[in-house]
Amino acid sequence: MKEPATREFEMSLSDGASDDDMPLTLPPEDSHSGSIRKGCDPFAQTQRSKLQHRRARINQQINKEMRMRAGAENLFRATTNNKVKETVALELSFVNSNLQLLKEELEELNSNMEVYQTDSEAINVPMIPLGLKETKEVDFTVSIQDFICEHYGEDSSLYDKEIKELMELRQAMRTPSRNQAGLELLMEYYNQMYYLDQRFFPLHRNLGVHFHWYDSLTGVPSCQHTLAFEKGSVLFNIGALYTQIGARQDRSATAGIDKAIDAFQRAAGAFHYLKENFSNAPSLDMSSPSLCMLVRLMVAQVQECVFERITLTTLDMNFTSQLHLAQEAARVSDVYLLVQQTMTQPLMKDYVPFSWASMVQVKSEHFRALSHYYTAVAHCNHMLSTEGEEGEGGEEAERAFLQFYINVPAGPKLSQVLRDPEKSRKLGKAHLRRAVIRHEEAMRVHSLCKILRKMDILQDVLSLMHKRSLDKYSELDREDDFDETAEAPEIQSHTHQKPDITPPNFSSVQVTDIFQKLGPLSVFCARARWGPIRVICLQRGEGGLGLTLRGDSPVLVAGVVPGGCAAEAGLREGDYIVAIDGQDCKWAKHGEVVNMLKSCSDRGVELSVVTLHSHESQVERRAIMLSHCSNKENTRQRLLGGSKGQSSASLLNWNRKKKREGSGVTKRLGSTFSLSFGSTRDAEAMY
């Protein structure tokens, strides 16, 4: 068969994850009512909110123009009237022109880095933040109500409060605050989608809810009905919000630098997780090349922060310390050069804002210049120090210098250069010459970008560093220098702190299932299929009720005595007890159900039961029932032990292959989910 033109956004995970990592569903009495986290006031007139409002307006205009273009193109292809073709072609030219203008306006907004920078008066090179993806409102009401009535067989009006809570949570996450509370809000909704997926999104059926998201950089809209697209977009916004938090830190002190490093590393982790676990992205910002570029950009900004921290904490500016600073600066230049190469790839070249590409190139040149400057300063200081630097300090300096360059430079040996002040001065002068050239190249690239020219702080940093190198060059230059300045060798980049890519910690924000009144998720989920609720009128006979119960939440009828009261009333092995005399007991423990049955009067008791249907054989079903005893024990231990050691990958398990170790037979009912039964301590009991 021919593959469809568009593919659904989907997610894949490694095979090593286990079911024990999934969020826990607690009984209704243990839950809170509604989320305590709220979004920002959408009408607040802050600089950031104004920027987001303008982005949203442009996104809507782009969506409108693209619809008009699609309609005009369809008409152009369908008509045979030349007059109509000419009119449509003219209209298409206007639409394309409008789209280009909107794209340029959006690019300018996306390049607005100053809004996200710190308010500190310290002079630091600005960082590159990422704007949030915009989304339209989603109304879950009708779709969820219909699914509850059809699939769960319950009165959907009983869940109006839960549906409202879900929609309020989604509305709030559209405008997260730029701090830890905003991150927790996004994470809460992201974790809540695990339950939403399990409750209302069957594998082979469309719920009828469509999720609209706009590309973060181009504003091009995308629409899909898969929850994976919603999850991926929220995860992208978590990474984007981390970039904004990192960019706003005051990096004039080590505390602010450490916060910026942590934020950029977490942003890189979110984008990397998205790249590794999602596929068939409908928008370019979530495509693999784009996410790879964003990860490298975040790593480069972490490396820049590491360099800034070392410059602040290095107190003893001796020869070796200056060489270390030079190598750190060279490392920053190298990683930005790698980002620049990624941005110039065919797919990314026309997608990444020109200001971003220019900023990355400016930083690559700027830090390369700094590496040569610090090398020159090291030689200058070494010249003024005592001759030879006898002892351990001199040996350490010589050792560091011998490993400093990528290739051994031509001319005298490096050990001789250290011992000869004149040769050391000339080598320092050569490095300063390279530093000045690199600074001038950074300023030239900066001047070519209109948006960067508006950033006064960047202009100040580049001018200040350029002047400092020129002044130092003037100090080393002499009137009797008739020899042509030698070419400075390339510096070997090195860092004492490699950036980490910190994966998202989904267990950091604990959530409870909004729709937990439907029952334990292990049984009452969208993947399960069961018959209609049956009401069994049961009266105790001389031999008791004639049934065997096992487990809890919900309690399972593990066996029925042939000819007994339960068998005659129509109770079957494998039924789940969901209510007793009209009282809901989906979450009831084994002992509670037993007490309710024992306290029944002479008139008997009414049991409401459901029977799960499976595509597998009866033997396989019994194997699931038996193997589930150990699963319940694991769940109980997790409830006691908290979330220690919990894997963050657990909240995104659509098509994950599951591996079990140790506990006997493993089956998945209907090839979609596994059941939860009582623990081994809840032995079968005959009643």
Secondary structure, 3 states (H helix, E strand, C coil): CCCCCCCCCEECCCCCCCHHHCCCCCCHHHCCCCCCCCCCCCCCCCHHHHHHHHHHHHHHHHHHHHHHHHHHHHHHHHCCCHHHHHHHHHHHHHHHHHHHHHHHHHHHHHCCCHHHCCCCCCCCCCCCCCCCCCECCCCCHHHHHHHHHHHHCCCHHHHHHHHHHHHHHHHHHCCCCCCHHHHHHHHHHHHHHHHHHHHHCCCCCCCCCCEEEECCCCCCEEEECCHHHHHHHHHHHHHHHHHHHHHCCCCCCHHHHHHHHHHHHHHHHHHHHHHHHEECCCCHHHCHHHHHHHHHHHHHHHHHHHHHHHHHHCCCCCHHHHHHHHHHHHHHHHHHHHHHHHHCCHHHHCCCCHHHHHHHHHHHHHHHHHHHHHHHHHHHHHHHCCHHHCCHHHHHHHHHHHCCECCCCCCCCHHHHHHCHHHHHHHHHHHHHHHHHHHHHHHHHHHHCHHHHCCHHHHHHHHHHHHHHHHHHHHHCCCCCCCCCCCCCCECCCCCCCCCCCCCCHHHCCCCCCCHHHCCCCCCCCCCEECCCEEEEECCECCECCEEEECCCCEEEEEECCCCHHHHHCCCCCEEEEEECCEECCCCCHHHHHHHHHCCECCEEEEEEEEEECCCCHHHHHHHHHHHHHHHHHHHHHHHHCCCCCCHHHHHCCCCCCCCCCCCCCCCECCCECCCCCCCCCCCEEC
